Amino acid sequence: MSPEFHVILLNAAILLIAYFVIYPRYAGNDFKKISAQDFIASMVSLGVVGSVYFGTGAEFSLIWFNVTWTWFTLVTFTLIELPLFYLYAKRHNVKLP
């Protein structure tokens, strides 16, 4: 499997655990709590990916260009998270600021 697939799989696993287990228990419909816990989730993802690829100079392929592991992790994390947040906010009546 490619490194890109591993990062995407890790991001998906972190976000599924966050949105289906952690956020309903500890954040509810509070946008500030969701945001804080989401920041922690993204740092966990960056920490795990960084522990493998930091200092290697590895490039990851986004569709039109190559990026470092940091940007690839953040972009894929965000792209996976947006639909999950939309569904979570709709289901739990999250009030956006």
N, C-alpha and C positions, 0 to 999 in steps of 0.2 A: 504494500500500500504506500501511496505517496505521502510525503510529509504534510502536504496541504490537507489531505483527507484526515490525517490524524488530528490536526489542529481543529478542523471543522467538527469532527466527532467529539473532541474534548469540549469545545464550546457548546455544542448541542447538549451534551450530558450535563454540564454545569447549569445551563439555562433551564433545562427541564426539571432538574432538582430544585432550582431556585423558584421557578414559577409554580410548580405543582406541590412542593413540600414546604419550603422555607417561607416564602412570601405569604401564603394564606395563614400560616400560624403566627408569624411575627410582625407582619406589616399590614395585613388587612387591606383597607382601602386608603391608607395614608400615603400620599404621594412622596412626602419627604422620607418616610421610612423605606419605601420601595427604592427610591433613588440612592439612599445611603447603602442599602444592602446590595443594590445592583453594582455600585462602585466596588464594593468588596468582592463580588462575584467576578467582575472584570479583572481585578488585581490578582485573584486566584488564578484565572486563566493565563494572564501574562506571566505570573510567577512560574507556573508549570511549564509553559512553552519556553520561557526564558531559561529555565534550568536545563533544557535540552539544547537550545539553539544559540544561546548567548555566546558571542565571540567566534562563531563558526563562519560567519560571512554568508550563510545560506540565503538564497533568494527564493521567494515564493511567488508563484504566478497567479496574479489576478488576470482576468480575461484579456486585457489589452496591454498590460505592463507587469514588470517584476517589482516586488517590494521586499522590504526586510520582514523578518518574522514578527516584529512588533506591529507594524501596520497591517499585515495580513491577519493577525490575531484580532486586532481592534475592529477592522472592517467586517470580518466574518462574524464576530461576536455581535456587532450592531445589526447586521442583516438578519441574523437568526433571531435576535431579540425583538425587533420591531413588531412582527406579527404576534409573537407571544405576549408582548406588553399590551397590544391592542385588544386581544382576546381577554386577557386578565382584567384590564381596566373596564371593559364592557361587562364582564361577568360580576365583578366585585364593586361596581359603581365608584370607581376611583375619580375623585375630584381633582382635576388638573388646576394648577395655580394660574 
